[in-house]
Amino acid sequence: MSKPPADERFGVNVAITVLATLAIGSLAYAGMVRALHSVAVALPAASPTPSARTSPSPKNTVPTPIPTPPAGAPPLALEDLDLTDASTGWILLSNCAFASATTCQYFVAATQDGAASWSGPVQVGPAFDRVDGDAPRTVRFLNEQDGFVYGHDSAYVTHDGGKTWAGAGLPATYVDGIATGGQTVWAVTSPCGKGVQCQHEVRRSLDGGRSWLAPHALPLGFYPEVLVPFPSGVMMSSVPLGDIQITSDSGATWRAVKTQCLANPFRGYVATSDGKELWELCVGNVDTASNTADKTLLVSEDGGKSWSKRASSQPGGALQPYGYSDWIVSNRSHVAFTSGALTPLVTHDGGATWTPAGLDATGLWLIRFAGSHDGWALEGTRSIWATIDGGETWNQSGGLPSGVG
């Protein structure tokens, strides 16, 4: 693996830069809360064409002037990013970490040339309280036109690639997550506020978020965390133990898969590339003195009917016991990446053996794939590494907008 000259910019490499930046700002701003959530995701290939219907007229509020940041501080911080192919992507930015006022704003910028250049940031939604943990934190795009920005309190949609934004029209009090895959948008919401127990609901949209089909009610007591889309459906695990809900027929039917994490009760992180081969990384409670936690990896090759233990953090095991920022992602059959120190680990045999990912011992915070081949990895706070062969080889890239920290 080699580091190309700084002026080399092929689409995939630059695109990853965006992803990496997002993770950094998110970690810096959200701290430990953000670190406890999975950040590695393999997404199905984006819908090749945008929705054909006419976009509704935007209902954005008048943008609020950006407060002047402290001297020497960047005006905007990266919160999240998403892409639909190697050259087309978006970043979610905010001035909340640097704002001196009590309110702050969120913005989206886009690239169509692999992050070699960026559009000007467009404000999404109104001003938010700068310490509001439910403000927008995530951006997801279905195709080059239809995309979403959401936090737990609200969700916004665009039908023109991020130039204008309006309310997403979800009948919900609390937004758990939005995921895109193939030609489907998935949204998990709750009709109740915080502290009120009720059934969370899954909705899907087949027209880029212009309308939503009737909801499917999740079991009472199931609290979804990360949504993992794949070509024919979506999978999600519940906090804290990791019980699984999955559909493999585009939402026509749903089934429950019992978690295998009973001995590791803190989190059960899940991954899949096809809805048949399921991965569950079970993590125990963290020992704050040593920053370590017991981990066990289990894999099912029959959609969750049976499971096999493949790795652990016990002496002689392949997994590393260090504490926070755990994640796992699978971009194709028998292949998965998981967090490691310093370099992430990769398996090509269904989790039986693990080796450092081929990044010259480079420390990475996350890996994310769009489909089975194009991927991005974040190094440190700004550098991005890209792959176009499913993670077999990586090349260094970069290109966040100036003024983004």
N, C-alpha and C positions, 0 to 999 in steps of 0.2 A: 504494500500500500504506500502511496506517495502523496505528498502535499503539493497540489498544483500551484503555479505562480498566482500571486494575489489577483492578477487581472483576468484569470480564467474564470468564466462564469457559464457553465452549462446548466440548463434549466433545473435539473433535479437538485444539484448541489446547492444552488442558491435557495431553492424552495425550502430546504431543510432549515436554513438559517432562521426563517420565520418561526418555525415550530420551537426551536430551542429557546429563542428569546422569550416566547410566551411563557414557558415553564419557569424561567427565572423570575420574571416579574411577579408571577403568581406566587412563587415560594417566598419571595421577599416581602410581598404585601400580606399574604395570608398566613405566613408563618407555619406553625406546627399543624394547624387545622388542615391546611392544604396538603401538607406532607403526608397526612394519614390516608389520602385518597389515591387510588390508582391513577397513574398518568400515562401509561403505555397502552395504546389501542391500535388494533389492526382493523381498518375500515374496508368495506367492500368498495369496488370501483365505483366512482361517482356516476350518477345518471348522465349519459352522453349529451343530452339535450335539455334545455330548460323547459319549464312548464309553458304551455302555449297560450294560456289564458291572459287576458288583459290584467295588468297590475292595478290594484286599488290605489286611489290617490293617497299619497303619503299624509300622515297625520302627525308629523314630528313637531315638537315644540320648537320655538325659536332658540337656536343654539346660544348657550351662555358663554360669555367671554372666558377664556382660559385664565385662571389666576396666575399671577407671576410666581414662579417657583423660587425657593431660596437661591441665593447667589451660588453658582457652581453646580447646581443640581440639574439633571436633565428634566425637561418639561413633562415628559410622558414615560410611563413604565409599561412594559409588556405584561399582559394578563394571560393571553391565550392566542392560539393560532390554528388555522385549518387550511387544507388545500384540497383541490379536486384533481390535480395532475401535477406533473413536475414543474410546470411553469406558472400555474395559477393558484394563488393563495391569498389569505387574509390574516390580519393580526388585530387582536383586540387590545386597545391601549387605554390607560387612564392616567389622570393627573392626581389621583387621590393620595399617593404616597408622598407627593411633593407639595400639595396644596396647603396654603396657609389659612384659607377660608374654611368654614364649617361644612361646606358642600363641595362636591367635585363632579367631574363628568367622565363619560366613557366614549371611546371613539373606535372606528374601524378604518383601516387603510388596506388597500389591495395592491397586488402585483400581478402582472400578466407576462412577465419576462423572467421568472425565476428569481425574484427579489433583487434584480439589478436596479430597478426603479420602483417607486411606490406612489400611489395616489395620495392626495392630501387627506388627512384624517377627517372623517365625518362623524358628528356626534350622534350617539344612539340613546334615545330616551331623554328624560329630564335630568336635572341635577340630583345627585344622591348625597346623603349624609356620608362624609368621608370615612366614617368608621362602621358603615352598614355592611355587615358580613353577608347579607342576602342580595346585594347589588350584583349587576352582571359580572360574571367571571369566565364565561365560556362562549366561544363562537363555533358554529358548525354550518357547513355549506353542503347542499345536496348536489348542486351543479353550478355553473358559472353565474347564474342569475339568482337562484333561490337559496337564501341563507338565514341563519338565526343567531341571535345573541340572547343569552338568558342568565338570570340569577334566580335564587329561590323565590324572590318576590315578584318577578316580572319576566316576560319574554317578548322579544321584538323580531320582526321579519322584514326581509328585503326581497324584492323581485326584480331588481335591476343591478345586481352584482355588488350592492353595498353603497350605492349612491344616495338612496333614501331609505328610511326605516319607519315602521309603524308597529303598533301593538300586534302581537301574534294571534290574538283572538281566541286564546285557550280559556275555557271556562274553568278556572282553577284559582284556588287561594294560595297554593304552594306548588312550585315547579321543581320536581326532583331531577329531571334531566331530559335532554333532547338529543337524538341520534339520527344520522342519515345513512342510508345504504341502498344501493341500487336506485330505484325510483321511489322509495318510501321514506317518509319522515316519521319517526317514532317520538312520542312525547309521554312522559310519565308525570302525573300531577296528583295533587290531593285537593279535595273540595273543602278540607278543614284547615284551620290554622295550626300553628305550633302548639304542642301540648294537648291537642285533641285527637283521640284515637278514632280513625275511620279508615275505610278501604281506599288505598291509592288506586289510580286508574291509568290505563295505558290507552292512548289514542294513536291512530295513524292517519297520515295524509298522503294521498296519491297525486296531489296537484301542487306540490311545493309549498304547502302550508296555507293555501287559499281557503281550504275547507278541511274539516276533520270528521272522520267517521265515528260511529257510536263507540263509547269507551268499553274496555274490558276491565272488570274490577279484579284487582289482585287480592290474595287472601288477607284477611284482617291480621294485623301484626307483621306483615311483610313490608319492610322499609327499604326500598331499592336504593342502591348506591350507583355504580357506574353501569351504563347501558353499553353492551357489546353487540353491535350489529354485524350481520353476515348476509350473504346474498339472498337467502330465503327467509330471514327472520331476525330476531333479536334475543339476546340473553341478558339477564341481570341477576345480581346476587343481593341478598338482604344484609343490612347491618343489624347486629354485629357478626352473627355466626356464619353467614354465607349460604343460607338456603337459596335455591336457584328457581327462577321462573324462566321458561323458554318457549318460544314458538318457532317452528321450522316450516310453517306453511303460510307465511305472511299474515299471521294473526288470526287465521280461521280457527285454530285450536291452540290451547296452552296446556302445558304440563309442569308439574312440580318435580324437582330433583332434590332429594335430601342432601344437605351438606355433609361432607366428610370431615369437617373441621371440629368435631366435638372435643378433641384433646388440645386444640389450639384456638381458644375462644375469642381472640381479639378481632381478626378479620379473615374473611375467605375471599380472596381475589380470584376472579374467573377470566378465562379467555377461550376463544374458539375462532376458527376460520371458516367452519362449514356447518356448525350445529350438530355434528356427529362426534367429532373428537373434542372432548371438553377437558379443560385444564382447571384445577383449583389449587391455588397456593394458600395454605393455611398458616396463619401467623399467630403466635401466642402473645400474651401481654409482654410489653417491653420492660426489661430490667433497666431502670433509669441510671443506675450506678455504672453499668457496663455498656449501656446502649445496645443490648443484644436481645434477641427473641428467638424462641424455638420456631422452626419452620418445617413444614411437610408439604410435598408436592404429590398430588394424586391426579391420575389421568384416566378418563373413560373413553373408550373407542366405540361405544355403542349408544351414544346420546345420553349417558347417565344411568343406564341400567346396571352396570357393574363398574367397579373402580379398581385401579392398581396403584399401589404406592411406588413412586419412581425415584424420589430423592428426598433428603432431609438435611437439616443443619446439625444433626447429631455427629459426634466424632466419627470421622471416616465418610461422612455424607458429602454430597456435591454442593449443597447450598451453603451460603455464608450466613452466620447468625446475627449480623449487625442489624441495628434497629429500624429506624423509620425509612420512609420513601420506598416501600416495597411496591413492586409492580410485576406483571407478567403479560406478555403479548404473544399471540400466535398468528403468523401471517400465511401459513400453509400447513398441510398435513405433516405431522411428526416434527415440525420445527417450531421452536419457541425461544423467546428472549426473556430474561429476568434480571432484576437488579443485582448488582455485585459491587464490590469495592476493590479496586477503583473501576475496573472495566465490567460492563454487563456480561452475563454469561449466555451462551447459546447452546441449544441441543438440536441434533438432526436425527435422533432416534427415539423420539417420543418421550424424552426426559430421563432415559437410562444413564446417559453420560452428558457432562457439561464441560465446555471449554470457554475461555475468554473470547468475547467477540473480537473480530480482527481489526482493532483500532489502535494498535501500538501502545497498549496500556494507557490509553486516554480515558480519563474519568468522565463518564456521561451521566446525566441526570435522568434522561428518558430516551426511549426509542418509540417512534410512531410510524405506522405504515398506512399508505393509501392503496388498497389492493394488496396483491401478493409480492410485488417487486419494488415499487417506489417507497422509500422510507427516509426519515430524518432522525437525527440524533442530536441532542443538545450537550455541549461541552461547556462547563463553567457557566459563565453568564452571557456570553455573546457568540461564541464560535459554534457553527453548525457543521455536522457531517452528513453526507448524503449517500444513498445506495440506490442503484437501479436494477440490482440483481437479487433482491430479497434479503439483503444483509450479508451476502458472501464477501463482498468487498465494499469499502467505504472510502470516500474522498472528502477532504475538508472543503468547506464552502463558507460563505458569509454574506451579509448584506442587509442589516436592519437599517431603517431610515435614520438619518441624523436626528439627534435630539431624543432618541429613545434609549432609556437606560434600563 
